[in-house]
Amino acid sequence: MPEIYFRVRWPDGSVQRCYSPSLVVEEYLSPGQAYPTADFVARCENALRIASDRVAAKYGFACTAAAQQLTEIVEKAAGQPGDVLVEGFER
């Protein structure tokens, strides 16, 4: 499966490199686009769930890295009102 990384800048100014085991994240996030934190988290939840489901369909087990990435995103988003900027993708 093609994997992809996406780099985001949080409202507090910190930058995070995030992982997806599938390119589906490109359907939910756009480089250069800023999303309200709650919307960003919801988009990541959808994209990473689909990505994990694709891994499960192909290999017979869910992607724990996608689940871990979502946990990190949710934790980072807590208490950060404002917008999350998607800086870009890396393949």
Sequence and secondary structure as in RCSB ss.txt:
>XXXX:A:sequence
MPEIYFRVRWPDGSVQRCYSPSLVVEEYLSPGQAYPTADFVARCENALRIASDRVAAKYGFACTAAAQQLTEIVE
KAAGQPGDVLVEGFER
>XXXX:A:secstr
   EEEEEE TTS EEEEEESSGGGGGT  TT EEEHHHHHHHHHHHHHHHHHHHHHHHSS  HHHHHHHHHHHH
HHTT  SEEEEEEEE 
